[in-house]
Amino acid sequence: MQEPLISTADFGPLPDGQTAQLFTLRNGRGLEARITNYGGTLTHLLAPDKDGQPGDVVLGFDAVGGYLSETYRQAGPYFGALIGRYGNRIKQGRFRLDGHDYTLATNNGPNHLHGGLRGFDKVLWQAEVLVEPTPALRLTYISPDGEEGYPGTLTVSVVYALTPDNALRISYAATTDRATVLNLTNHAYFNLSAGAQPDVLGHELQLHAERYTVVDDTLIPTGELRLVQGTPFDFTRSHAIGARIGQVPGGYDHNWVLAGGEHFRLVATAHEPGSGRTLEVRTDQPGVQFYSGNFLDGSLTGKNGRPYGRHAGFCLETQHFPDSPNQPAFPSTVLRPGELFSSATEYRFGVQR
């Protein structure tokens, strides 16, 4: 008997007595995604290899307890989570909007990161299963005025959907009743070998970007958009992630300025030679944070008892630029009453034999 395209199961208890749910989406063509409404987290993503065998290509845990543990909270990798209100960093946790100063938590050295101490990755989202036109899950969260220091009551909707051509499409929408700043993304860590390789340094990556945002020693942009040509940040042609990573102190954790403006377009491709799996990323966002899993240190044990060591996965977080609220020359992240924020990112899987 064919498995249902959508199924639901308990994912474990939360500290407040509620129970997290796990939703499994299948497209009938070998792609399967599992998402929990705790943090809107993508926990599993199964894609076929060159022999047609499915494998889980994202890092995460088999139960919600993994995401609640003190070790995980201290490490802060945000495996597969929805990130908001503001993905990436805001300098010193401060910004000014319409003549008002706002102060946020500084939870990443001197800076604010990924929405603060209790960002969207740590809340229970309202879930609604959708069947047509493709198996999908809609998650909704209402962030009250002042939450984590941000102004305005923000209503956010995120839809995870599987397409017939083996893509996971993530669609974001948001409205506010007061001017605020917003930068939504997903923080999935990919390993296209499905764990056959302990790190992703042999993955081949191409980014459609000729510039990146130069950062200071706390990873805040200086404002310079530097050409990648002649630097270890040049992924305009596909090459191994590990080929030049030693030339980047600490590894890759930078925002690339994507070509093509804010049209929905192909912005990145990845290939893992052993499995043959390929990943294509499409988005309408102006930037992508490529992160090479530098801070993973083996202290976290994930699915199937696998420890996640350094570079065990890589992230391609489609986004607006870091610290945009303090950088007038960057694309604006301001959302005002009466406006609809709408964005989409697609992760499409294939094989190369």
C-alpha positions as CSV (number, residue, x, y, z in Angstrom):
1,M,0.0,0.0,0.0
2,Q,1.3,3.4,-0.9
3,E,2.2,5.7,2.0
4,P,-0.1,8.8,2.5
5,L,1.3,12.0,1.1
6,I,0.9,13.6,4.5
7,S,1.0,12.1,8.0
8,T,1.2,13.4,11.6
9,A,2.8,12.0,14.7
10,D,3.8,13.3,18.2
11,F,7.4,14.6,18.3
12,G,7.7,14.8,22.1
13,P,6.7,17.0,25.1
14,L,7.7,20.6,25.6
15,P,8.5,22.3,29.0
16,D,5.2,24.1,29.1
17,G,3.2,20.8,28.9
18,Q,2.3,21.0,25.2
19,T,3.3,18.4,22.7
20,A,5.2,19.1,19.6
21,Q,3.9,17.5,16.4
22,L,5.9,16.1,13.5
23,F,4.4,16.3,10.0
24,T,5.7,14.1,7.2
25,L,5.3,15.3,3.6
26,R,5.9,13.0,0.6
27,N,5.6,13.8,-3.1
28,G,5.4,10.2,-4.4
29,R,8.7,10.7,-6.3
30,G,11.2,9.9,-3.6
31,L,11.3,13.2,-1.8
32,E,10.2,13.3,1.9
33,A,10.3,16.2,4.4
34,R,9.5,16.1,8.1
35,I,8.8,19.3,9.9
36,T,7.9,19.9,13.5
37,N,5.8,22.8,14.6
38,Y,8.3,23.5,17.3
39,G,10.4,26.2,15.8
40,G,9.0,25.4,12.3
41,T,12.0,23.0,12.2
42,L,12.9,20.9,9.2
43,T,14.1,17.8,11.0
44,H,14.5,15.3,8.1
45,L,14.8,15.6,4.3
46,L,15.1,12.4,2.3
47,A,16.2,12.6,-1.3
48,P,17.3,9.8,-3.7
49,D,20.9,9.3,-4.7
50,K,22.2,8.3,-8.2
51,D,21.0,4.7,-7.5
52,G,17.5,5.8,-6.5
53,Q,18.2,5.1,-2.8
54,P,16.7,7.7,-0.4
55,G,19.0,9.3,2.2
56,D,18.5,12.0,4.8
57,V,20.4,15.1,3.7
58,V,19.9,17.5,6.6
59,L,21.2,17.5,10.2
60,G,18.9,17.3,13.2
61,F,17.3,15.1,15.8
62,D,14.8,12.3,16.0
63,A,12.8,13.8,18.9
64,V,12.1,17.3,20.1
65,G,14.2,16.7,23.2
66,G,17.3,17.1,21.1
67,Y,16.3,20.7,20.3
68,L,15.6,21.4,24.0
69,S,18.8,20.1,25.5
70,E,21.1,22.5,27.3
71,T,24.0,21.3,25.1
72,Y,22.0,22.2,22.0
73,R,21.0,25.6,23.4
74,Q,24.6,26.4,24.4
75,A,25.9,25.4,20.9
76,G,23.1,27.3,19.1
77,P,23.3,25.7,15.7
78,Y,19.6,26.3,14.8
79,F,19.4,23.0,12.9
80,G,16.6,23.4,10.2
81,A,14.8,26.1,12.1
82,L,12.7,29.0,10.9
83,I,14.6,32.1,11.8
84,G,13.0,35.5,12.8
85,R,12.2,38.2,13.4
86,Y,15.6,39.0,12.0
87,G,17.9,36.3,10.5
88,N,21.6,36.9,10.9
89,R,23.2,39.7,13.0
90,I,22.3,43.2,14.0
91,K,25.2,45.3,15.4
92,Q,25.2,45.6,19.2
93,G,21.5,44.7,19.2
94,R,20.4,48.2,18.3
95,F,18.7,49.9,15.5
96,R,16.8,53.1,14.9
97,L,13.5,53.3,12.9
98,D,11.3,56.3,12.3
99,G,13.0,58.3,15.0
100,H,12.8,55.6,17.7
101,D,15.7,53.6,19.1
102,Y,15.2,49.8,19.7
103,T,17.3,47.6,21.9
104,L,17.5,43.8,21.3
105,A,19.3,41.0,23.1
106,T,23.0,40.6,22.4
107,N,23.2,36.8,22.2
108,N,26.1,36.5,19.8
109,G,29.1,38.2,21.4
110,P,28.3,41.9,21.3
111,N,25.6,41.5,18.6
112,H,22.0,40.3,18.1
113,L,21.6,37.0,16.2
114,H,18.6,35.2,14.7
115,G,15.8,36.9,16.6
116,G,17.2,36.9,20.1
117,L,17.0,34.7,23.1
118,R,13.6,33.3,22.1
119,G,13.4,33.7,18.4
120,F,11.0,32.0,16.0
121,D,13.1,28.8,16.3
122,K,11.9,28.4,19.9
123,V,8.1,28.9,19.6
124,L,5.3,26.5,18.9
125,W,3.7,27.4,15.5
126,Q,0.1,26.8,14.7
127,A,0.0,24.1,12.0
128,E,-2.4,23.4,9.1
129,V,-2.1,20.5,6.7
130,L,-2.7,21.4,3.0
131,V,-3.3,18.8,0.3
132,E,-3.8,20.7,-3.0
133,P,-2.1,21.3,-5.3
134,T,0.8,19.6,-3.6
135,P,1.4,18.1,-0.1
136,A,2.2,21.1,2.1
137,L,2.2,22.4,5.7
138,R,1.2,25.9,6.7
139,L,2.7,27.2,9.9
140,T,1.4,30.5,11.5
141,Y,2.8,32.5,14.4
142,I,1.7,35.9,15.8
143,S,4.6,37.7,17.4
144,P,3.3,40.3,19.8
145,D,4.5,43.9,19.9
146,G,7.7,44.2,21.8
147,E,8.7,40.5,21.6
148,E,12.5,40.3,21.9
149,G,12.5,44.1,21.6
150,Y,11.0,44.4,18.1
151,P,8.2,46.8,17.4
152,G,4.8,45.8,16.1
153,T,2.5,42.8,16.2
154,L,3.7,40.6,13.4
155,T,1.6,37.9,11.8
156,V,3.8,35.3,10.0
157,S,2.8,32.5,7.8
158,V,5.3,29.9,6.3
159,V,4.3,27.1,3.9
160,Y,6.5,24.1,3.3
161,A,5.5,22.3,0.1
162,L,6.9,19.5,-2.0
163,T,6.8,19.9,-5.7
164,P,6.5,17.2,-8.4
165,D,10.0,18.0,-9.6
166,N,11.6,17.1,-6.2
167,A,11.9,20.5,-4.7
168,L,11.1,21.7,-1.2
169,R,9.6,25.1,-1.5
170,I,9.4,27.4,1.5
171,S,7.0,30.4,1.1
172,Y,7.0,33.2,3.6
173,A,4.4,35.9,4.3
174,A,4.0,38.5,7.0
175,T,2.1,41.6,8.0
176,T,2.5,44.1,10.8
177,D,0.5,46.7,12.6
178,R,3.5,48.9,13.2
179,A,6.7,49.6,11.4
180,T,9.3,46.9,12.1
181,V,12.2,45.1,10.5
182,L,12.0,41.6,9.2
183,N,14.4,39.0,7.7
184,L,13.0,35.5,7.6
185,T,15.0,32.4,6.5
186,N,15.5,28.7,7.2
187,H,18.6,27.4,8.8
188,A,18.9,23.9,7.3
189,Y,22.3,22.2,7.3
190,F,22.8,20.0,4.3
191,N,25.1,17.0,3.8
192,L,24.2,15.5,0.5
193,S,26.1,12.3,1.2
194,A,23.4,11.5,3.8
195,G,26.0,10.9,6.4
196,A,28.3,8.7,4.3
197,Q,30.9,11.5,4.6
198,P,31.5,13.1,8.1
199,D,32.0,16.5,6.6
200,V,31.0,18.5,3.5
201,L,34.4,19.8,2.4
202,G,34.3,17.5,-0.7
203,H,30.9,18.9,-1.8
204,E,31.2,21.1,-4.9
205,L,29.5,24.5,-4.6
206,Q,28.6,27.3,-7.1
207,L,27.2,30.7,-6.0
208,H,25.8,33.1,-8.6
209,A,27.4,36.1,-6.9
210,E,30.2,38.4,-7.8
211,R,30.4,40.2,-4.5
212,Y,30.2,39.5,-0.8
213,T,29.7,41.7,2.3
214,V,33.0,42.2,4.0
215,V,32.7,41.8,7.8
216,D,34.5,42.9,10.9
217,D,35.9,40.5,13.6
218,T,32.4,40.1,15.1
219,L,30.9,39.2,11.6
220,I,29.1,42.5,11.2
221,P,29.3,44.0,7.7
222,T,31.6,47.0,7.2
223,G,29.4,48.2,4.3
224,E,31.9,47.2,1.6
225,L,30.6,44.9,-1.1
226,R,33.8,43.4,-2.3
227,L,34.4,41.5,-5.6
228,V,35.0,37.8,-5.0
229,Q,37.4,37.5,-8.0
230,G,40.8,36.4,-6.9
231,T,39.7,35.6,-3.4
232,P,38.7,32.3,-1.6
233,F,35.1,33.7,-1.7
234,D,34.9,33.1,-5.5
235,F,32.4,30.4,-6.1
236,T,31.3,31.7,-9.5
237,R,32.6,28.4,-10.8
238,S,31.9,25.2,-9.0
239,H,34.6,23.9,-6.7
240,A,35.0,22.0,-3.5
241,I,34.0,23.8,-0.3
242,G,37.2,22.7,1.3
243,A,39.5,23.8,-1.5
244,R,40.3,27.2,-0.1
245,I,38.5,27.2,3.2
246,G,41.9,27.3,5.0
247,Q,42.4,30.8,3.6
248,V,39.3,32.1,5.4
249,P,39.9,32.5,9.2
250,G,37.4,30.4,11.0
251,G,35.8,29.2,7.8
252,Y,32.9,30.5,5.7
253,D,30.2,32.4,7.5
254,H,29.5,35.3,5.1
255,N,26.7,36.9,3.0
256,W,27.0,36.7,-0.7
257,V,25.4,39.5,-2.8
258,L,23.3,37.5,-5.3
259,A,23.1,38.3,-9.0
260,G,19.7,39.0,-10.5
261,G,18.2,41.5,-8.1
262,E,15.1,40.2,-6.3
263,H,13.6,38.1,-9.0
264,F,13.0,34.4,-8.4
265,R,16.0,32.8,-9.9
266,L,18.7,30.1,-9.6
267,V,21.3,31.4,-7.1
268,A,23.3,28.3,-6.0
269,T,24.1,24.7,-6.9
270,A,25.8,21.9,-4.9
271,H,27.0,18.4,-5.9
272,E,28.2,15.5,-3.7
273,P,30.3,13.3,-6.0
274,G,29.9,10.0,-4.0
275,S,26.1,9.9,-3.9
276,G,25.6,11.9,-7.1
277,R,23.0,14.1,-5.4
278,T,22.7,17.7,-6.5
279,L,21.0,20.7,-4.9
280,E,19.7,23.7,-6.7
281,V,18.6,26.8,-4.7
282,R,16.2,29.4,-6.1
283,T,15.1,32.5,-4.3
284,D,13.9,36.0,-4.7
285,Q,16.1,37.3,-1.9
286,P,19.1,39.6,-2.5
287,G,21.6,37.6,-0.4
288,V,22.6,34.2,0.9
289,Q,24.6,33.3,3.9
290,F,26.9,30.4,3.1
291,Y,28.0,28.9,6.4
292,S,30.3,25.9,6.5
293,G,29.4,24.5,9.9
294,N,32.5,25.9,11.5
295,F,31.2,25.9,15.1
296,L,30.1,22.3,15.2
297,D,32.5,20.4,17.4
298,G,31.2,16.9,17.9
299,S,29.4,17.7,21.2
300,L,25.9,17.1,19.5
301,T,24.8,13.6,18.6
302,G,22.1,13.6,16.0
303,K,20.0,11.1,14.1
304,N,21.2,7.5,14.1
305,G,23.7,8.3,16.9
306,R,25.8,10.4,14.5
307,P,28.0,13.0,16.1
308,Y,28.1,16.3,14.3
309,G,31.7,17.4,14.0
310,R,33.2,20.5,12.3
311,H,31.9,21.1,8.8
312,A,29.3,18.2,9.2
313,G,26.8,20.3,7.2
314,F,26.6,23.5,5.2
315,C,23.9,26.2,5.2
316,L,22.6,28.3,2.3
317,E,20.4,30.8,4.2
318,T,18.6,33.0,1.7
319,Q,18.1,36.4,3.2
320,H,18.5,40.1,3.2
321,F,21.9,41.3,4.3
322,P,23.1,41.2,7.9
323,D,22.7,44.4,9.9
324,S,20.6,46.0,7.2
325,P,18.6,48.1,9.8
326,N,21.9,50.0,10.4
327,Q,23.1,50.1,6.9
328,P,21.1,52.5,4.7
329,A,22.9,51.5,1.5
330,F,21.7,47.8,1.9
331,P,18.3,46.7,0.6
332,S,15.7,47.7,3.1
333,T,14.2,45.2,5.6
334,V,11.5,47.6,6.9
335,L,7.9,46.3,6.9
336,R,5.1,48.8,7.4
337,P,1.4,48.5,8.2
338,G,-0.6,47.8,5.0
339,E,2.3,46.1,3.3
340,L,2.6,42.3,2.7
341,F,6.0,40.7,3.0
342,S,6.2,37.8,0.6
343,S,9.1,35.7,-0.4
344,A,10.0,32.1,-1.5
345,T,13.0,29.9,-1.6
346,E,13.2,26.5,-3.3
347,Y,15.6,23.6,-2.7
348,R,15.5,21.3,-5.7
349,F,17.2,17.9,-5.6
350,G,18.5,15.8,-8.5
351,V,21.3,13.5,-9.4
352,Q,24.5,13.7,-11.5
353,R,25.8,10.4,-12.7
